[in-house]
Amino acid sequence: MSATLQNLVNQPYKHGFVTDIETDVAPKGLSEQTIRMISAKKNEPEWLLEFRLNAYRSWLKMEEPTWANVKYTEIDFQAISYYAAPKPKAKLKSMDEVDPELLRTFEKLGVPLHERAALAGVAVDVIFDSVSVATTYKEKLAEVGIIFCAMSEAVQHHPELVQKYLGSVVPVGDNFYAALNSAVFTDGSFCYIPKGVKCPMDLSTYFRINTQESGQFERTLIIAEEGASVSYLEGCTAPKFDTNQLHAAVVELIALDNADIKYSTVQNWYAGDENGVGGIYNFVTKRGLAKGVNSRISWTQVETGSAITWKYPSCVLLGENSVGEFYSVALTNHHQQADTGTKMIHIGKNTRSTIVSKGISAGHSNNSYRGLVKVTPTAAGARNYSQCDSMLIGDQSGAHTFPYIQVRNNTAKVEHEASTSKIGEDQLFYFAQRGIGAEAAVSMIINGFCKDVFQQLPLEFAVEATNLLSFKLEGSVG
Amino acid sequence: MSAPATTTAGYLESLLAGQPQLPASPLAWLNTLRAEAVDRVGALTVPTVRDEEWRFTDISPLTKLSFQPVSAPTSLQAADIERFYIEEATTRLVFVDGVYAPQLSSVAADAGVVVTNLAAAATDLAAIAPHLGQHAAFHDDVFAALNTAFLHDAAVLVVPRNVAVSAPVHLLFIATQKEAASYPRCLLLAESGCAVTVIEDYVALQEEAYFTNAVTEIALADNARVNHIRVQREGAQAFHIANCAVSLARASHFHSVSVALGARISRYNLNTLQTAEGTECIVDGLALIANNQLADTHTCIDHAQPHGVSRQQHKCIAGGNAHAVFNGKIMVRPGAQRTDSSQSSHNLLLSGRAHVDTKPQLEIFADDVKCTHGATVGQLDSEEVFYLRSRGLSEIVARNMLTYAFGAEIIERIPVASLKRQLGQTVLEQTSSQT
């Protein structure tokens, strides 16, 4: 039985092709000069260069974290190229002028860049290696005052907003990879929802790594003013290489009074082959600051790719009655390693948080949930509920839970529960009895297992995630 | 970085100062073991909050004081310690400041077990050698290494094959002198098919600062059953650091209840290792602390073989400025199929300044297992208080009753009636005085 389950999870990676496109790649290595070069290329103001250099200097003093439950060969930060961009043919005026090779790439990935063909009702910012190549529906959004553009564009056109908020949630010296990102970030998405505006469509960023020797260091900043609300989606893929690429992103969310930000990710970076060769190292810092009263930040993630995932989308619940949510499905297979979870920092009164984490490990993979729920003395009436469930497929995989609970206020109520289970023969037998084959049964069981999380995804993503899991688990059940 | 390292090295040296005065044992292997441990103490440093295992427990107050083994043992009369006796326990070994006190100890003739002190033991040494110092690893733990370096007097219990000992065995460790360091050591060998109940009990006759660094090793052979009850009621200024290592052979059954009431800073590491199939391991704990106390319990239940069952329930009640720490690790090794494990950590905060850090932790490497854990932190349920008040109880009585009930669930599991009564009373008094 377990052999058929093994086969079920071994599906080829569909997004592993390389786009043959002329690319402008910076020489490998990291120094102050590299940073000055990136900053000059992007024609950045002085303060941003200073921000980068500060980050670089604090990064030099830091040590690579080793506490995560992942093993990998040391990364040579001097062997990475910190800038790679498709060579622009000319200055783009409209979408029709985007390099057709790029258009084809994204068509193939299912992210059409033409607005007429684009996913109905979703505005997309597309990041290819180090730069944003296109943003759809920009004008339509501008009508209601929403700014949605590439980070490098925001730096040019809205420097006051960027300067005010960049690094305000994840400071430059926050951690090793955040500092690295702050020093060398090249692009990303910037999104500003003005006071009282409910964003009329889902916003989304699609990340693609294409160059073998480069890393991707993008930076996303989302600001929701008083009473604003937005739903944001993120997707990522990369070609198959037998070397590892580094992806060290920083995402900052800021929600002011009564604002609501929903951030959903379907992460499908290349995970390496069945022997664990190649794949992306995904070392990401994501943090939301629920700054205003009654604000809400919700993270939903479906993590299926990457050789190594090191990611803890967090909520700092500062405003009174603010709400933090974290819904996660992490699927690991072959030699993938995921160490993911969340941090909920309760500071304001009557803050509430919910954590639902589902881990599925197959093959030789290791899947860890690592979470922190911290209630500070000021957080009277704080409430947390956490649930993390793991499912194991095959006896070579591992599932781990490291929940830290720190409570400094006696009016707080914190609950945590976790369970581990497997797809039992008896369950499959029950399905078989009712005339449902093993393959459909496994898919059903897994979808049922992940239902609490999928329900949180926006519709198109929920469909994509369900398909993604069943693709990954599809195969030869006999 | 180098400066504090030297300080702790200096501190460890000062703790070791009394070690050379220890009489050499007639047993060559024991002397070698001690020497190895002294070497390890030299190589290790005192843990700080930078070490993950000690992240929430700052033991720097310990390193500010100097402790030495007592030079002149206090002579106590039976009358001084009678109140600590447990009526069911006819066999009792008493250690005063870590030194064996034969005049206070008594071994029932019909006990059917070998109960002795290592320094005096002449019988059955062959049985001890493969176990002593072998279960409680001291290579990475500076406190276990210190204890092993001072290994001299030790409570040794050997329960022969297929013997069911009806009366519990009471190991009583009494602290009487301030600034004393004591290194209590227990070794329990439960041979196949035997059954025994052991009470490890730490008490104090004075309230000044002292340091207890205990190590207990328990080896269960096939089908053995051991009830291990551990009561830590040290003085209010005491430092108590203890390691307990348990090894479980085929189909053996281990039930442990540990109760932490005393000490300014206490730390208890309990590691159980399953060495064969079909073992059962039940680990219960209660920490009831107030004022500026810190109680830290770290447990690791290691399912290294198939068909292991483990059940753990740990509760903390923290009042005043107290700080409770719990870290419970359940390890399911590759191949340990059909493991069935559950763990829960429940914490009650009675005051606005009390705090708790809890981390139930699961590490699973086998797929056909059933593992669950849960943790809660909170205060008394206002609806429960309301219910009791609607029955005419005052708020304070209702709260005391609920707090008592919270702790009593663990106390109830102690299989020795008089001790259960005694501890129940203590919990009742302590929870009442805190409101």
Interface residues (C-beta under 8 A of the other chain):
Chain A: S2 W67 V375 P377 S390 L392 I393 G394 D395 Q396 S397 G398 A399 H400 T401 F402 P403 Y404 I405 Q406 V407 R408 N409 N410 T411 A412 K413 V414 E415 H416 E417 A418 S419 T420 S421 K422
Chain B: E52 F56 P334 G335 Q337 N347 L349 L350 S351 G352 R353 A354 H355 V356 D357 T358 K359 P360 Q361 L362 E363 I364 F365 A366 D367 D368 V369 K370 C371 T372 H373 G374 A375 T376 V377 G378 Q379
